Amino acid sequence: MFISSAYAQSAPAAAGSTDLSSSLMSMLPLVLMFAVLYFVMIRPQMKRQKEHKTMIEALGKGDEVATVGGFLGRVTQLSEHNLTLEIARGVEIQLQRSAVTQVLPKGSVKNF
């Protein structure tokens, strides 16, 4: 008839070692991609978080700061998690320490 029989060929004896090496080679691009992502994205973000934490811990009374909300002012009181910021003469707001994004050089805020 028109349909011929198909016969399976036996695999060579050394195929076990090539299967292991080929599976390792197929995982190599995935490992390389993770390594690149770590050095390009994850590591710099961890460094920024560490710098921000150090900056917040080093805040002192009289420091001039910028906040997440865009307020510029001078720190008048500090507690463990909060701070009081004077944004104008006689106008003070209370913020969480984590809301501070930048410590400004002395004399940057001129409205006092």
C-alpha positions as CSV (number, residue, x, y, z in Angstrom):
1,M,0.0,0.0,0.0
2,F,0.9,3.7,0.0
3,I,1.8,4.0,3.8
4,S,5.2,2.8,4.7
5,S,6.1,1.7,8.2
6,A,8.3,4.0,10.3
7,Y,11.0,2.5,12.4
8,A,12.5,4.3,15.4
9,Q,16.3,4.7,15.2
10,S,18.2,3.9,18.3
11,A,20.0,6.8,19.9
12,P,23.8,6.8,20.1
13,A,25.3,5.7,23.4
14,A,26.9,9.1,24.1
15,A,23.6,11.0,23.9
16,G,23.2,11.1,27.7
17,S,26.2,13.5,28.0
18,T,25.1,15.7,25.1
19,D,21.6,16.0,26.6
20,L,23.1,17.4,29.8
21,S,25.4,19.9,28.0
22,S,22.7,21.0,25.7
23,S,20.3,21.7,28.6
24,L,23.0,23.7,30.3
25,M,23.6,25.7,27.1
26,S,19.9,26.4,26.7
27,M,19.8,27.9,30.3
28,L,22.9,30.1,29.7
29,P,20.9,33.0,28.0
30,L,18.5,33.0,30.9
31,V,21.3,33.2,33.5
32,L,23.0,35.9,31.5
33,M,19.8,37.9,31.2
34,F,19.3,37.8,35.0
35,A,22.9,38.9,35.6
36,V,22.5,41.9,33.3
37,L,19.2,42.8,35.0
38,Y,20.8,42.6,38.4
39,F,23.7,44.9,37.5
40,V,21.6,47.3,35.5
41,M,18.4,47.6,37.6
42,I,18.4,45.9,41.0
43,R,21.9,46.9,42.3
44,P,21.6,50.6,41.5
45,Q,18.1,50.7,43.1
46,M,19.4,49.1,46.3
47,K,22.2,51.6,46.4
48,R,19.8,54.5,46.0
49,Q,17.6,53.1,48.9
50,K,20.7,52.8,51.1
51,E,21.7,56.4,50.4
52,H,18.2,57.7,51.0
53,K,18.0,55.9,54.4
54,T,21.4,57.3,55.4
55,M,20.3,60.8,54.4
56,I,17.1,60.5,56.5
57,E,18.9,59.2,59.5
58,A,21.4,62.1,59.3
59,L,18.7,64.8,59.3
60,G,19.2,67.4,61.9
61,K,17.5,70.5,63.3
62,G,18.0,73.5,61.0
63,D,18.6,71.4,57.8
64,E,16.9,72.8,54.7
65,V,15.1,70.1,52.8
66,A,12.9,69.4,49.8
67,T,10.0,67.0,50.1
68,V,8.1,64.6,47.9
69,G,5.2,67.1,47.7
70,G,7.5,69.9,46.5
71,F,7.7,71.8,49.8
72,L,11.0,73.5,50.6
73,G,11.6,74.4,54.2
74,R,13.7,74.2,57.4
75,V,13.5,71.3,59.9
76,T,12.5,72.6,63.3
77,Q,11.7,69.5,65.2
78,L,12.6,65.8,64.8
79,S,11.2,62.6,66.2
80,E,11.8,59.0,65.4
81,H,9.5,58.8,62.4
82,N,8.3,62.4,61.9
83,L,9.7,65.9,61.5
84,T,8.3,69.4,61.6
85,L,9.1,71.6,58.7
86,E,8.8,75.4,58.7
87,I,7.8,76.3,55.1
88,A,7.2,80.0,55.9
89,R,7.5,82.3,58.9
90,G,5.1,80.9,61.5
91,V,3.8,78.1,59.1
92,E,4.9,74.6,60.1
93,I,3.8,71.3,58.8
94,Q,4.5,67.8,60.2
95,L,5.8,65.1,57.8
96,Q,7.1,61.6,57.8
97,R,10.9,61.5,57.5
98,S,10.6,59.3,54.4
99,A,8.9,62.3,52.6
100,V,12.2,64.1,52.5
101,T,13.8,63.6,49.1
102,Q,16.8,66.0,49.3
103,V,18.8,67.9,51.8
104,L,19.6,71.4,50.3
105,P,22.7,73.5,50.9
106,K,22.4,76.0,53.7
107,G,20.9,79.3,52.4
108,S,18.9,77.7,49.6
109,V,15.5,78.6,51.1
110,K,15.3,82.4,51.2
111,N,11.8,83.0,52.6
112,F,12.8,83.0,56.3
